Amino acid sequence: MSRRVKIQIGLITAVAMFGTMSTLAIANTTHYLRPNGQGSSLKNWKVTGAPSVWEALDDPVTETETPTATDYIYSESPQESKVDFQTVTLTGVSVVKAQAWYYAANSQPFYVCAGTGCTLTKSSTSGWNMVPFTISTQADLDEARIYFAAPSYLTPSRQVRAAFLKIETDGPHAYWGAWMDGDVYAATNPGLTDAPWDETTWNLFESHAQRAASIVHFGQPAPWQQEFSPTPLELTRKSGSIPLMDMGVGCKIGKVCKSGETVEEEELNRASLSEITEGKYDSYYEAWAKAVAKYGYPFFFRWAWEMNGWWFKWGRDAAKSPAEFRSAWKHLHDIAEAAGATNITWVWCPNVNTPGSTPLTELYPGDAYVDWTCLDGYNEAANTFAMIFESSYAELVGSIAPSKPVMIGETATVENFPVFAAEWIRLMFSTLPTKFPKIKALLWFNWNIVEKGKEWEWPIEWSSARQKAFAETVTSPYFSADEFGSLPPLQRIKPLP
C-alpha cells in the first residue's frame, strides 16, 4: 500500500561547521509519520470524538507532548485494530532507527505490535510507550502498521489517544531548489514576479512541491549595469535557503541589451571575454567584490554559464578562444579573492555536451578557481535524465574535476504524453544516489518560457501528474530543506555528506 503524502519532517540539528577546508556536518533526519488509514478488522476498537480509529490517533504530537483527550479509541471486550501510516521514499538513504509510539490513557493491559509480521507484546504502562521495529526496505516502511489487541473482558476500558511512527534516516545528502518564475501562476495570480523577491510565487511553488527549497536560483546584471544588491540574497538567507546567483558577461557600457536580439546585435551590444581579461571593467568588478565581502554571507555564484554552447555571446567567444574564457574566469576570481569575497562559492556550469559544443576540458579554469562543477540539461524529446547527463557527468568526475561536487544548475522535461513527464521525474530522483552520487545539488527550472517558436512545458505545475510526481519524490530524506540560514560568513558552501 503506497501512502506517500506530505509528512512532518524535523531535523534533529542542522549545524554548519566550517574551517578553511572543512565540510558541512548535518544531523540525521527524523520523520513523524501519522496514521492515515486502517486495515480491515471484524471488531475494531470503539472510537470517541472522531469518525474512524486512525483519525482518533493522528494528533500532531511527539513523544514529549500529551495528546488531546477529546478523541481516542477504547476497548472493553475482545477487539483488535490495525492502523496504517504515512510513508516517505527511502531512495538514497537508510533507516537508522524505527520506533512506533502510542499513548495509553491508563495502565489496563492490552497487546500491541508494530512493523510488518510483528509479534504481540503486552502493554500495561500509562502514558507514552515505544515499540522498536526494523525497516530494511521501502516495502517494510510502506506496509508498516501498528496493531492493538484486547483479548479479554476487562474494566475499566483500555484507552489509546495517539500513535505515530518515528523514523530516523541518515542524511540529507544533497541540496535541491528551483528558479521560481512568477509567470507560471499568471492565470490565477497575475502580476507575480520571481522568487525570492515575490513571496507569493515562492510559497506557491513550495506548496506544490510540498517541500521547502534549500537553494533559490535567480540572476543579477553585470556590475556596471547594477551595483551589488543584497536584497535577494537576504530574502533567501533569512528564509533558511541558500542563494544561487547567475551573472552573465553583460552589455557593453553605453549599450542596451534586450531579449530577442539577433547574433549580429549581440555581437555589437554585449561585452567580450577579452575586454574582461584586459581589465576594461575592473573598477566595477572590484566595487562589486568589495560589496560582496562586506555583505559576508555565503552564496553560490554561476558566472557565464553554458559557456560551451553558441547561444550566448560569451559562448561564441569561448568557442573562438577557450583560453580567453579561462583567463576571464581567473581574472574575476582573483579580483574577488583580493577583495576578501570568500563568501562566493564559484560554480563552473557548462551545458551537457551537444554536437558542436566546445570541449569541456578546454574551458575548465582549474581546481584552484572552481568550488563546484555543474551541468545544465533539458529533455526536449524522449530522453531520460541519465541519457542526457551521464556522458558529461562521467567526464566531470572522471577526468576534469574528480575532487569537486557536482550541481545540476538547470533541468526540466517536456510532457510528450500524459504520463511521461511524471515518470521522467520519478526516474530522475531515483537514479541520483546510485548513478550520480557526486551530484550534491539539483535545481529545477520552473519557468514559463517561449523559445524556438514554442512554449516549453518546464514548470512542475504543467500537469497534475508531474506535480504529484515531483512532490512525492523531492520529499525524499535524501534532499535537504531550508535549514541553512545560519551559515557562517566569508566561507564557501560545502556539499552535504
Secondary structure, 3 states (H helix, E strand, C coil): CCCECCCEEEECCCCCCCCCCCCCCCCCEEEEECEEEECCCCCCCEEECCCCHHHHCCCCCCCCCCCCCCCEEEECCCEEEEEEECECCCCCCCEEEEEEEEEECCCCCEEEEEECCCCCEEECCCEEEEEECCCCCHHHHHCCEEEEEECCCCCCCEEEEEEEEEEEECCCCEEEEEEECHHHHCCCCCCCCCCCCCHHHHHHHHHHHCCCCCEEEEECCCCCCCCCCCHHHHHHHHCCCEEEEEECCCECCCCCCCCCCCHHHHHHHECCHHHHHCCCCHHHHHHHHHHHHHHCCCEEEEECCCCCCCCCHHHHHHHHCHHHHHHHHHHHHHHHHHCCCCCEEEEECCECCCCCCCCHHHCCCCHHHCCEEEEEEEECCCCCHHHHHHHHHHHHHHHHCCCCCEEEEEEEECCCCCCHHHHHHHHHHHHHHHHCCCEEEEEEEECCEEECCEEECCCHHHCHHHHHHHHHHHCCCCECCCCCCCCCCCCCCCCCC
